[in-house]
């Protein structure tokens, strides 16, 4: 369907944008990047397209380019929470934790999803050695659960940052039970590198994504 849409509207930026996201979930990083770049070329003023390009650059390990793209997008729309969150992830990958925390806090202030932003912030606290604040985030997320089902995935993210494998897998299972849509493509999520080899994680991936 994506390919058909591209055939019908080769110069339609949203088609390239959504196809890039699909390819990223599938782990086809170079193809995803090519589509994201095409979308950005067609619609250079869109903060949604720009933030997505920064995210895919991050997922491809092109961190300096991701930072450059995120900052370029923020120059156009400084109050777009998603771009701040993406920039935070890039800083986190580069172990620039203080800067990552600043970006996550800004994203939260700007109205980014409260559970997801807290999950990212809690993870950054955890991997930077700030267990006290990470545990405060855990308490806040548990207060959101189960009314906000996404909090299960966010809790898994924070527990992963703390190196707590059992709680990471427990909350991933809860997220799967509640059909949290952001589990799709979890095999590509760098927050869960430490549990990727666990048979329970692999079984969960099979249930969510299907066999590859």
C-alpha positions as CSV (number, residue, x, y, z in Angstrom):
1,X,0.0,0.0,0.0
2,X,2.9,2.4,0.8
3,X,4.5,1.6,-2.6
4,X,1.2,2.1,-4.4
5,X,0.8,5.5,-2.6
6,X,4.3,6.5,-3.7
7,X,3.6,5.5,-7.3
8,X,0.5,7.7,-7.3
9,X,2.1,10.6,-5.5
10,X,5.9,10.4,-5.9
11,X,6.3,14.0,-4.7
12,X,3.8,13.6,-1.8
13,X,5.9,14.2,1.4
14,X,3.5,12.4,3.8
15,X,3.7,9.2,1.8
16,X,7.5,9.1,2.1
17,X,7.3,10.1,5.7
18,X,5.0,7.3,6.7
19,X,6.9,4.8,4.6
20,X,10.1,5.8,6.3
21,X,8.5,5.1,9.7
22,X,7.3,1.6,8.5
23,X,10.8,0.8,7.2
24,X,12.4,1.9,10.5
25,X,10.1,-0.4,12.5
26,X,11.2,-3.2,10.1
27,X,14.8,-2.5,10.8
28,X,15.6,-1.4,7.2
29,X,17.6,1.6,8.3
30,X,19.2,2.8,5.1
31,X,15.9,2.6,3.2
32,X,14.1,4.3,6.0
33,X,16.7,7.1,6.0
34,X,16.4,7.5,2.2
35,X,12.6,7.9,2.5
36,X,12.9,10.3,5.5
37,X,15.3,12.4,3.6
38,X,13.0,12.5,0.6
39,X,10.1,13.6,2.8
40,X,12.3,16.4,4.3
41,X,13.4,17.5,0.8
42,X,9.7,17.8,-0.2
43,X,8.5,19.4,3.0
44,X,11.5,21.1,4.7
45,X,9.4,23.3,6.9
46,X,7.4,20.5,8.6
47,X,8.5,19.9,12.2
48,X,6.9,16.4,12.1
49,X,9.0,15.4,9.1
50,X,12.1,17.1,10.5
51,X,11.9,15.3,13.8
52,X,11.3,12.0,12.1
53,X,14.4,12.5,10.0
54,X,16.4,13.2,13.2
55,X,15.0,10.1,14.8
56,X,15.9,7.9,11.9
57,X,19.4,9.3,11.8
58,X,19.7,8.5,15.5
59,X,18.5,4.9,14.9
60,X,21.1,4.6,12.1
61,X,23.8,5.6,14.5
62,X,24.5,8.9,12.7
63,X,24.4,10.9,15.9
64,X,26.1,14.1,14.8
65,X,23.8,14.4,11.8
66,X,20.8,13.7,14.0
67,X,21.8,16.5,16.4
68,X,22.2,18.9,13.5
69,X,18.8,17.9,12.0
70,X,17.1,18.2,15.4
71,X,18.5,21.6,16.0
72,X,17.5,22.7,12.5
73,X,14.0,21.5,13.2
74,X,13.9,23.4,16.5
75,X,15.0,26.5,14.8
76,X,11.8,26.3,12.7
77,X,9.5,25.2,15.6
78,X,11.2,25.6,19.0
79,X,8.2,24.4,21.0
80,X,7.7,21.0,19.2
81,X,8.0,18.5,22.1
82,X,8.8,15.5,19.9
83,X,12.0,17.1,18.5
84,X,13.2,17.8,22.0
85,X,12.6,14.2,23.0
86,X,14.4,12.9,19.9
87,X,17.4,15.2,20.6
88,X,17.4,13.9,24.2
89,X,17.7,10.3,22.9
90,X,20.6,11.3,20.7
91,X,22.4,13.0,23.6
92,X,21.7,9.9,25.7
93,X,23.2,7.6,23.1
94,X,26.3,9.8,23.1
95,X,26.3,9.6,27.0
96,X,25.7,13.3,27.3
97,X,23.2,12.6,30.0
98,X,22.8,16.1,31.5
99,X,21.8,17.5,28.0
100,X,19.5,14.5,27.5
101,X,17.8,15.2,30.8
102,X,17.4,18.9,29.9
103,X,15.7,18.0,26.6
104,X,13.3,15.4,28.2
105,X,12.3,18.0,30.8
106,X,11.6,20.5,28.1
107,X,9.6,18.0,26.1
108,X,7.5,17.3,29.2
109,X,7.0,21.0,29.8
110,X,5.8,21.4,26.2
111,X,3.1,18.8,26.5
112,X,4.8,15.7,25.3
113,X,3.0,12.4,26.4
114,X,3.5,12.5,30.2
115,X,4.1,8.8,30.5
116,X,6.5,8.4,27.6
117,X,8.4,11.6,28.5
118,X,8.7,10.4,32.1
119,X,9.9,7.0,30.9
120,X,12.7,8.6,28.8
121,X,13.6,11.0,31.7
122,X,13.7,8.1,34.2
123,X,15.9,6.1,31.9
124,X,18.4,9.0,31.6
125,X,18.4,9.4,35.4
126,X,19.1,5.7,35.8
127,X,21.9,5.3,33.3
128,X,23.5,8.5,34.6
129,X,23.7,7.0,38.1
130,X,20.8,9.0,39.6
131,X,18.9,6.2,41.1
132,X,16.9,8.4,43.5
133,X,15.3,10.4,40.8
134,X,14.8,7.3,38.6
135,X,12.8,5.7,41.4
136,X,10.7,8.9,41.8
137,X,9.8,8.6,38.1
138,X,8.9,4.9,38.7
139,X,6.5,6.0,41.5
140,X,4.9,8.6,39.2
141,X,4.5,6.1,36.4
142,X,2.9,3.5,38.7
143,X,0.4,6.1,39.8
144,X,-0.6,6.4,36.1
145,X,-1.0,2.7,35.7
146,X,-3.4,1.1,34.7
147,X,-5.5,4.1,33.8
148,X,-2.8,5.0,31.2
149,X,-1.8,1.7,29.7
150,X,1.3,3.1,28.0
151,X,2.8,3.6,31.5
152,X,3.7,-0.2,31.5
153,X,6.1,0.3,28.6
154,X,7.5,3.5,30.2
155,X,8.1,1.6,33.4
156,X,9.9,-1.1,31.5
157,X,12.2,1.6,30.0
158,X,13.1,3.0,33.4
159,X,13.7,-0.5,34.9
160,X,15.9,-1.3,31.9
161,X,18.0,1.8,32.7
162,X,18.4,0.6,36.2
163,X,19.6,-2.8,35.0
164,X,16.5,-4.5,36.6
165,X,15.9,-7.3,34.0
166,X,13.0,-9.0,35.8
167,X,11.0,-5.8,36.2
168,X,11.8,-4.8,32.7
169,X,10.4,-8.0,31.3
170,X,7.4,-7.9,33.8
171,X,6.3,-4.5,32.6
172,X,6.9,-5.4,28.9
173,X,4.6,-8.3,29.4
174,X,2.0,-6.0,31.0
175,X,2.3,-3.6,28.0
176,X,1.8,-6.5,25.6
177,X,-1.3,-7.7,27.6
178,X,-2.8,-4.2,27.2
179,X,-1.9,-4.1,23.5
180,X,0.3,-1.0,23.8
181,X,0.8,0.0,20.1
182,X,4.3,1.4,20.7
183,X,5.6,-2.2,21.3
184,X,5.6,-2.6,17.5
185,X,9.2,-2.6,16.4
186,X,10.5,-3.1,19.9
187,X,13.2,-5.2,18.6
188,X,14.8,-2.0,17.3
189,X,14.5,-0.1,20.6
190,X,17.9,0.6,22.1
191,X,16.5,0.9,25.6
192,X,16.1,-2.9,25.7
193,X,19.5,-4.0,24.4
194,X,20.3,-5.7,27.7
195,X,17.3,-8.0,27.5
196,X,17.3,-8.8,23.8
197,X,19.0,-12.2,24.3
198,X,16.5,-13.3,26.9
199,X,14.1,-15.9,25.5
200,X,11.2,-14.1,27.2
201,X,11.9,-10.9,25.3
202,X,12.3,-12.9,22.0
203,X,9.0,-14.6,22.6
204,X,7.3,-11.2,23.3
205,X,8.8,-9.8,20.0
206,X,7.4,-12.8,18.1
207,X,4.0,-12.1,19.5
208,X,4.1,-8.4,18.8
209,X,5.9,-8.2,15.5
210,X,5.5,-11.7,14.1
211,X,8.3,-13.9,12.8
212,X,11.1,-12.3,10.8
